[in-house]
């Protein structure tokens, strides 16, 4: 016999309450028992989203799986934009494929949750084996030529300059092993060193300085950094004139970007550097990421960087590794994603990666060099 309305069933609830609960569940909403009105989901939406901003990405994803209503709240674009802006300054690496600004500008419908999932380096290190990894595994067994890598940048002339000494001597490090030297390739380019990093990645390293040692030591820290590796191709701050000159030279990429504010694009390498750019496998650009040093370090190095990276003499397939370096772990650093911003790396049409590196322990170096040598070897 059916119970009359309002009579409790075996579970202590009336049939009317049971029907309401079932309907609520079918809608995908969260149930909070008898105190439903005091439930978390009954607070104002903006207040609930504000609370979510105090959770990390993992907790937000866990909460989103509880019900449809939570999933809707946890997929809010403003929420994920906030999480992305908060977390990306903590990442130790960023690349052309995981640079948030690149993904945001190439899509009409920006999905910040999707951008976060694609850019977070921790989510890219999934140890789970999959079929897509088989070609990379087979490739690693093939014999490969040792790539020539050019190291340059303003970080070779600041407190992080000791990274060169560790590379060419191997002293004080169990990561770098020096195998020998090879003669200079071009006039004005010094002897190279063949090294192995982490008993895995083998490379032939050439180090290029912007000036002689005497000139570097005599340089005032407040003096603008000038490099003898490059030369100016047009007068500064010419705006449209620079664009026309770039177009005449056949450099369409530069023509699209050169403005009075982009004077760093009005340079090109010296002839011997151009010749070398044709044959090298990749580049390491070193910057000092210390907060008190970095104020003008990146901007002073951009003319050199973009002169080297010009596709007229450096094919777009040649990869670039940026070592965002500090002298020791106690030094406050600029986040690597901000280093990418300051260097305007989004303008480069080539594989690139920025890696945090501690010069005292060389932490981060192995991962960066492995990527660089692997990318360079595939393109040779």
C-alpha angles and dihedrals in degrees: 000000000000118000115241119250112285096024114128120243129211093287093056095254129107119245089248091056090045092053091049091049093049092049090049091051093047089058089059094247126144118252122219101186122236093338092059095138090059092051122128093246092059094068118097114289095239091051090050092050089049089055091050090058089070091060124084122241094262093054092046090053091048092050092048090062095060098078143336094263092054090045089055092050093044092053094059110137095218090052094053092043088056092047091048093050091047097048104036092070087061096054117110095210142025131180143186088271097045101038106122094213091055093053094043094053097045095057130069094202104048113208106189093188090055090046090051092051092049096045106041105102092210090061091051092060098072107157092200110120116237137172092253089068094060097083090050090049093051091045091057091064095055118098111254134190116248106254123228109236124195118211119199141135144108092286089073089068102048137058089302094061092103088080088081093055090051090050097050098038105027088215117149093014135091090191101066125058121185112218099180145291135278127205125265113281100206138010110280092022115106132222117299129226127220110217140170121217119209091345087285118070116059121195143161106234126207117184120206122193125197092231143358119289091253092052093047093050092048093049116112113236089229093049117103111259112247122188127210089201092075139041133207117255099190138015116275123270097011095141109183092018089060090051091053091048092050091050091050089053090054094245098134094169091057091044090058094053110029113113135147088273092051098062090137087077092064095084138085133188124265115264097262091050091049090054091050093049089062094060107032121100100220148331139251114204113192122204130176106239096187108130095229092048102036096071092101102001097097096040091050091053098048096086089055094044097049093042089057094043096053107129092222089079104008113058114230091241092069108102127227126212117195114200106207094201140188126184094237138353093260092067113098107240139203110245113257092239088059090049087056089051094050093048092048089229091165087078093063116098095204140077110285138166135188116208129184109238131188107206095201094060099015089231110170093022096098094052092048096047092046089056093045096048092043092051093044094049092053091053097048 
